[in-house]
Amino acid sequence: MEALGSKVIVKVDKKDFVSSTGIKTGGVEKPDRGEVMSIGCEISDLPLKVGVTVIFSEYAGKAINEGGVDYILLNYNEIYSVL
């Protein structure tokens, strides 16, 4: 997959949901971070690079499942921070 324009493809970092008492419930929280896999050509001057971890809104982007791996297609302005 290759991102176009001002889009970024992020591989989702899934976390198991753990309650406040420390019990794993088996559910999965909505993702809010992941590894950048592809960057569109319109955002080459920003501090994003393939392989960095980013934080984004858990309600942002379009979820994609390719080959059993979860990705999110984001607009670059939906990314809050680079870790």
RODO-2510 file (C-alpha; in nm, 4 decimals, decimal comma):
residues 83
     n   res          X          Y          Z
     1     m     0,0000     0,0000     0,0000
     2     e     0,1147     0,3500    -0,0752
     3     a    -0,0313     0,6709     0,0658
     4     l    -0,1269     0,9442    -0,1819
     5     g    -0,1512     1,3209    -0,1443
     6     s    -0,1722     1,4345     0,2165
     7     k    -0,2504     1,0875     0,3568
     8     v    -0,0514     0,8706     0,5964
     9     i    -0,0862     0,4934     0,6402
    10     v    -0,0289     0,3808     0,9984
    11     k     0,0026     0,0206     1,1207
    12     v    -0,2191    -0,0011     1,4281
    13     d    -0,0606    -0,0823     1,7640
    14     k    -0,3345    -0,2869     1,9343
    15     k    -0,3586    -0,3052     2,3098
    16     d    -0,5551    -0,5510     2,5184
    17     f    -0,8136    -0,3754     2,7330
    18     v    -0,7288    -0,3887     3,1016
    19     s    -0,9821    -0,2637     3,3556
    20     s    -0,8898    -0,0205     3,6326
    21     t    -0,8539    -0,3209     3,8654
    22     g    -0,6027    -0,4878     3,6330
    23     i    -0,8331    -0,7520     3,4837
    24     k    -0,7903    -0,8283     3,1123
    25     t    -1,1353    -0,8366     2,9575
    26     g    -1,0292    -0,9707     2,6177
    27     g    -1,1617    -0,6662     2,4341
    28     v    -0,9458    -0,4223     2,2452
    29     e    -0,9412    -0,0472     2,3004
    30     k    -0,9771     0,1780     2,0003
    31     p    -0,6273     0,2363     1,8630
    32     d    -0,4632     0,5718     1,9241
    33     r    -0,1050     0,5042     1,8156
    34     g     0,0879     0,3146     1,5554
    35     e     0,3868     0,2958     1,3229
    36     v     0,3974     0,5035     1,0048
    37     m     0,4159     0,2704     0,7037
    38     s     0,3698     0,5148     0,4114
    39     i     0,3573     0,8923     0,3640
    40     g     0,1905     1,0811     0,0789
    41     c     0,4017     1,3053    -0,1455
    42     e     0,2350     1,6300    -0,0297
    43     i     0,3724     1,6058     0,3250
    44     s     0,7406     1,5357     0,2681
    45     d     0,8483     1,8515     0,4562
    46     l     0,6875     1,7511     0,7864
    47     p     0,8745     1,5624     1,0631
    48     l     0,7088     1,2332     0,9675
    49     k     0,9214     0,9427     0,8540
    50     v     0,8398     0,5817     0,7796
    51     g     0,8973     0,3744     1,0923
    52     v     0,8242     0,6407     1,3563
    53     t     0,5437     0,5947     1,6097
    54     v     0,2640     0,8499     1,6073
    55     i    -0,0338     0,9302     1,8295
    56     f    -0,3670     1,0123     1,6664
    57     s    -0,7319     1,0501     1,7630
    58     e    -0,8966     0,7151     1,8329
    59     y    -1,1862     0,8231     1,6084
    60     a    -0,9685     0,9467     1,3194
    61     g    -0,9112     0,7978     0,9776
    62     k    -1,0387     0,4983     0,7851
    63     a    -0,9688     0,1480     0,9195
    64     i    -0,8178    -0,0959     0,6674
    65     n    -0,7350    -0,4653     0,7089
    66     e    -0,4798    -0,5902     0,4563
    67     g    -0,3449    -0,9449     0,4862
    68     g    -0,4667    -0,9796     0,8446
    69     v    -0,2868    -0,6621     0,9560
    70     d    -0,4822    -0,3564     1,0728
    71     y    -0,3944    -0,0158     0,9297
    72     i    -0,5507     0,3289     0,9500
    73     l    -0,5499     0,5766     0,6632
    74     l    -0,5150     0,9240     0,8168
    75     n    -0,4975     1,2815     0,6978
    76     y    -0,1669     1,4238     0,8205
    77     n    -0,3525     1,6827     1,0329
    78     e    -0,5189     1,3993     1,2328
    79     i    -0,1787     1,3089     1,3821
    80     y    -0,1225     1,4695     1,7222
    81     s     0,2368     1,3769     1,7981
    82     v     0,5468     1,1933     1,6796
    83     l     0,7117     0,9815     1,9496
***
